[in-house]
């Protein structure tokens, strides 16, 4: 029988798992990445494909650097709270970033 | 205010931006920005009546301006005329406070107190003195900087 609906359980790890982040955001490994900065940190992206969206939950009052080609769509990083950073791959070395925090 | 050199051009900011892009990527939460080349802008003291700021440049570890003379488009005679008008307006304002004594005297014959007459005469004398001082000035700067103290 033809598979007409993709259910969550059929999705690969890259869509359903959460992983601690070192410095490389490997888009093929997890959907959500978490990191607490303990020093200024430079991230790299790998295995990106157009249309991919990943979620980074980051805290820590240090400078966080994204690869060249990253642009902020909206939001500001606040090192004193958790930040939800969503990265959309628009093209080769072309990333749009949205930053938000918990509403209080 | 902060400034940074970008492609040979000094860009100024009211405060350090929350994020900064350069050839190394997009940097969030950059603190005072010093690590990326942001430096304080120090504004030198200057008299805005006759001077203005020009040529933002790096001086040791801060950005600062040169202070240059502000062009004064009016002629010396025009500046003097304007200053004298300002003086007469101020004197007129002072005199107007006691005009009613003079009007009352003209209307009803009730005498203006001598002290009021003396004060008004002193104001006119002072006006003549200051006007002479203004007209004796020889430079545009001196006229612009002349403070009228009644």
HADDOCK unambig.tbl for C-alpha pairs under 7 A between the chains (distance, minus, plus):
assign (segid A and resid 62 and name CA) (segid B and resid 29 and name CA) 6.42 0.50 0.50
assign (segid A and resid 63 and name CA) (segid B and resid 27 and name CA) 6.47 0.50 0.50
assign (segid A and resid 63 and name CA) (segid B and resid 28 and name CA) 5.55 0.50 0.50
assign (segid A and resid 63 and name CA) (segid B and resid 29 and name CA) 4.90 0.50 0.50
assign (segid A and resid 63 and name CA) (segid B and resid 30 and name CA) 5.22 0.50 0.50
assign (segid A and resid 64 and name CA) (segid B and resid 27 and name CA) 5.62 0.50 0.50
assign (segid A and resid 64 and name CA) (segid B and resid 28 and name CA) 5.08 0.50 0.50
assign (segid A and resid 64 and name CA) (segid B and resid 29 and name CA) 6.63 0.50 0.50
assign (segid A and resid 65 and name CA) (segid B and resid 25 and name CA) 6.26 0.50 0.50
assign (segid A and resid 65 and name CA) (segid B and resid 26 and name CA) 5.36 0.50 0.50
assign (segid A and resid 65 and name CA) (segid B and resid 27 and name CA) 4.17 0.50 0.50
assign (segid A and resid 65 and name CA) (segid B and resid 28 and name CA) 6.09 0.50 0.50
assign (segid A and resid 66 and name CA) (segid B and resid 25 and name CA) 5.50 0.50 0.50
assign (segid A and resid 66 and name CA) (segid B and resid 26 and name CA) 4.92 0.50 0.50
assign (segid A and resid 66 and name CA) (segid B and resid 27 and name CA) 6.29 0.50 0.50
assign (segid A and resid 67 and name CA) (segid B and resid 25 and name CA) 4.66 0.50 0.50
assign (segid A and resid 67 and name CA) (segid B and resid 26 and name CA) 6.35 0.50 0.50
assign (segid A and resid 68 and name CA) (segid B and resid 23 and name CA) 6.67 0.50 0.50
assign (segid A and resid 68 and name CA) (segid B and resid 24 and name CA) 6.01 0.50 0.50
assign (segid A and resid 68 and name CA) (segid B and resid 25 and name CA) 3.80 0.50 0.50
assign (segid A and resid 68 and name CA) (segid B and resid 26 and name CA) 6.28 0.50 0.50
assign (segid A and resid 69 and name CA) (segid B and resid 25 and name CA) 6.79 0.50 0.50
assign (segid A and resid 70 and name CA) (segid B and resid 25 and name CA) 6.88 0.50 0.50
assign (segid A and resid 70 and name CA) (segid B and resid 26 and name CA) 5.90 0.50 0.50
assign (segid A and resid 76 and name CA) (segid B and resid 18 and name CA) 6.54 0.50 0.50
assign (segid A and resid 77 and name CA) (segid B and resid 28 and name CA) 6.16 0.50 0.50
assign (segid A and resid 77 and name CA) (segid B and resid 29 and name CA) 6.04 0.50 0.50
